[in-house]
Amino acid sequence: QAVLFKSLGYDPQYANSEMKRLFFTVSDSNPYSNDAEVVNAVQRMLSAAKIAIENSMTVSPNLSDKEEGGVTKVVSVAYSETTIDPETGQELSHAEGAPRKESMVEHTAEEQQRKRQEQNKIHVAVSSLEQEIRQELLGMTSEERLQKLEEARAATEQFMSEVAQLGDPSDRVQFLQSIDARTQRLMI
């Protein structure tokens, strides 16, 4: 409830005492104390708010996307907040751990365009190489072509077995970068 009152801009202790005074204290001067419908509605609202807040603060052991093929898992949740003076816009208090500013870096349109151009160059180069290899195969006799295709199959199998033995992704990247041009050409 304290989080709810705080989020609405009220001092939690004051708001709680006023709620009790208005809805849970029986007196003749309190117009709401004898109105059962109002009292029940407020009790249901506070109960629902309490449950919602408790649920939002509870870390479920199932907060993971591994079942959908992901790698993200929530390991802890901490409550933190920053209070800003609405008139000046200045930070009044800062609880430990509350973010002070955005941490995500957005990619500019120029960077995205540059990446697309680089990818397009790679696609063009691969397509050109495939076409060159196709022409080379078509220029061979049937026997030479079968021999070349057998070499390609053997090179691909060798490559796959070596990659499968590497566990660390950085080792795999290094291995991919170390493949000689002849082997690359055979595997294409």
C-alpha positions as CSV (number, residue, x, y, z in Angstrom):
1,Q,0.0,0.0,0.0
2,A,2.9,2.3,0.8
3,V,4.2,2.0,-2.8
4,L,0.7,2.7,-4.1
5,F,0.3,5.8,-2.0
6,K,3.8,7.0,-2.9
7,S,3.2,6.5,-6.6
8,L,0.1,8.7,-6.3
9,G,2.2,11.4,-4.6
10,Y,1.0,10.9,-1.0
11,D,3.0,10.4,2.1
12,P,2.3,6.7,2.9
13,Q,1.8,7.2,6.6
14,Y,-0.6,10.1,6.2
15,A,-2.5,8.4,3.4
16,N,-2.9,5.2,5.4
17,S,-4.1,7.1,8.5
18,E,-6.6,9.1,6.4
19,M,-7.9,5.9,4.8
20,K,-8.4,4.3,8.2
21,R,-10.0,7.5,9.6
22,L,-12.4,7.8,6.6
23,F,-13.4,4.3,5.9
24,F,-12.6,2.2,9.0
25,T,-13.4,4.5,12.0
26,V,-17.0,4.5,13.1
27,S,-18.2,7.9,14.1
28,D,-21.3,10.1,13.6
29,S,-19.1,12.8,11.9
30,N,-17.7,10.4,9.4
31,P,-20.2,10.1,6.5
32,Y,-18.5,7.0,5.0
33,S,-18.3,4.9,8.2
34,N,-21.9,3.6,8.0
35,D,-21.9,3.2,4.2
36,A,-21.2,-0.6,3.8
37,E,-20.9,-0.3,0.0
38,V,-18.2,2.3,0.2
39,V,-16.3,0.5,2.9
40,N,-16.4,-2.8,1.0
41,A,-15.3,-1.2,-2.3
42,V,-12.3,0.5,-0.5
43,Q,-11.4,-2.8,1.2
44,R,-11.5,-4.7,-2.1
45,M,-9.4,-1.9,-3.8
46,L,-6.8,-1.9,-1.1
47,S,-6.7,-5.7,-1.0
48,A,-6.3,-5.9,-4.8
49,A,-3.6,-3.2,-4.7
50,K,-1.7,-5.1,-1.9
51,I,-1.8,-8.3,-3.9
52,A,-0.7,-6.6,-7.1
53,I,2.2,-4.9,-5.4
54,E,3.3,-8.1,-3.6
55,N,3.2,-9.9,-6.9
56,S,5.2,-7.2,-8.7
57,M,7.9,-7.3,-6.0
58,T,8.2,-11.2,-5.9
59,V,10.8,-12.8,-8.1
60,S,9.4,-15.9,-9.7
61,P,11.9,-18.8,-10.3
62,N,10.3,-19.2,-13.7
63,L,11.2,-15.8,-15.1
64,S,13.2,-17.1,-18.0
65,D,12.8,-17.4,-21.7
66,K,14.9,-20.6,-22.1
67,E,11.8,-22.6,-23.0
68,E,11.3,-20.4,-26.1
69,G,15.0,-20.8,-27.1
70,G,16.2,-17.6,-25.3
71,V,19.1,-17.1,-22.8
72,T,17.6,-14.5,-20.5
73,K,16.8,-15.2,-16.8
74,V,15.8,-12.8,-14.1
75,V,18.0,-13.5,-11.0
76,S,16.9,-10.6,-8.8
77,V,14.7,-7.6,-8.5
78,A,15.3,-4.5,-6.4
79,Y,13.0,-1.6,-5.6
80,S,14.5,1.8,-6.2
81,E,13.1,5.3,-7.0
82,T,14.2,8.8,-7.7
83,T,12.2,11.8,-6.5
84,I,12.0,14.9,-8.7
85,D,10.8,18.3,-7.6
86,P,8.0,19.0,-10.1
87,E,8.6,22.8,-10.0
88,T,12.4,22.8,-10.7
89,G,12.8,19.4,-12.2
90,Q,15.8,18.8,-9.9
91,E,16.5,15.4,-8.3
92,L,15.6,15.6,-4.6
93,S,16.6,12.2,-3.5
94,H,18.1,9.1,-5.1
95,A,17.7,5.7,-3.6
96,E,20.6,3.2,-4.1
97,G,20.4,1.5,-7.4
98,A,17.8,3.7,-9.1
99,P,18.9,4.5,-12.7
100,R,20.0,8.1,-13.2
101,K,19.7,8.2,-17.0
102,E,19.1,6.0,-19.9
103,S,21.7,3.3,-20.5
104,M,20.6,2.0,-23.9
105,V,22.4,3.3,-26.9
106,E,20.3,3.7,-29.9
107,H,21.8,3.1,-33.4
108,T,21.6,6.0,-35.7
109,A,20.1,5.7,-39.1
110,E,23.5,6.3,-40.6
111,E,25.0,3.3,-38.7
112,Q,22.1,1.1,-39.8
113,Q,22.5,2.2,-43.4
114,R,26.3,1.5,-43.2
115,K,25.6,-2.0,-41.8
116,R,23.1,-2.7,-44.6
117,Q,25.6,-1.6,-47.2
118,E,28.3,-3.8,-45.7
119,Q,25.8,-6.8,-45.7
120,N,24.8,-6.1,-49.3
121,K,28.5,-6.1,-50.3
122,I,29.0,-9.4,-48.7
123,H,25.9,-10.9,-50.4
124,V,27.1,-9.6,-53.8
125,A,30.5,-11.1,-53.2
126,V,29.1,-14.5,-52.2
127,S,26.7,-14.5,-55.1
128,S,29.5,-13.6,-57.5
129,L,31.7,-16.4,-56.0
130,E,28.9,-18.9,-56.3
131,Q,28.4,-18.0,-60.0
132,E,32.1,-18.3,-60.6
133,I,32.2,-21.8,-59.0
134,R,29.1,-22.9,-61.0
135,Q,30.8,-21.8,-64.3
136,E,33.9,-23.6,-63.3
137,L,32.0,-26.8,-62.6
138,L,30.1,-26.5,-65.8
139,G,33.4,-26.2,-67.7
140,M,34.7,-29.5,-66.2
141,T,34.2,-33.0,-67.5
142,S,31.8,-35.2,-65.6
143,E,34.6,-37.1,-64.0
144,E,36.4,-33.9,-62.9
145,R,33.2,-32.5,-61.5
146,L,32.5,-35.6,-59.4
147,Q,36.1,-35.5,-58.1
148,K,35.7,-31.8,-57.2
149,L,32.3,-32.5,-55.5
150,E,33.8,-35.3,-53.5
151,E,36.6,-33.0,-52.3
152,A,34.0,-30.4,-51.3
153,R,32.0,-33.0,-49.4
154,A,35.2,-34.2,-47.5
155,A,36.2,-30.6,-46.7
156,T,32.7,-29.8,-45.4
157,E,32.6,-32.9,-43.2
158,Q,36.1,-32.1,-41.9
159,F,35.0,-28.5,-41.2
160,M,31.8,-29.6,-39.4
161,S,33.6,-32.1,-37.2
162,E,36.2,-29.5,-36.2
163,V,33.6,-26.9,-35.4
164,A,31.6,-29.4,-33.3
165,Q,34.6,-30.0,-31.1
166,L,34.9,-26.3,-30.3
167,G,32.8,-25.3,-27.3
168,D,33.6,-21.6,-26.8
169,P,31.9,-19.3,-29.3
170,S,35.0,-17.1,-29.5
171,D,37.1,-20.2,-30.5
172,R,34.5,-20.9,-33.2
173,V,34.8,-17.4,-34.6
174,Q,38.6,-17.6,-34.6
175,F,38.4,-21.0,-36.4
176,L,36.0,-19.6,-39.0
177,Q,38.4,-16.7,-39.6
178,S,41.4,-19.1,-40.0
179,I,39.9,-21.2,-42.9
180,D,42.1,-20.9,-46.0
181,A,40.6,-19.6,-49.3
182,R,40.8,-23.0,-51.0
183,T,38.7,-24.7,-48.3
184,Q,36.2,-21.8,-48.2
185,R,35.8,-22.2,-52.0
186,L,35.3,-25.9,-51.7
187,M,32.6,-25.5,-49.1
188,I,30.6,-23.0,-51.1
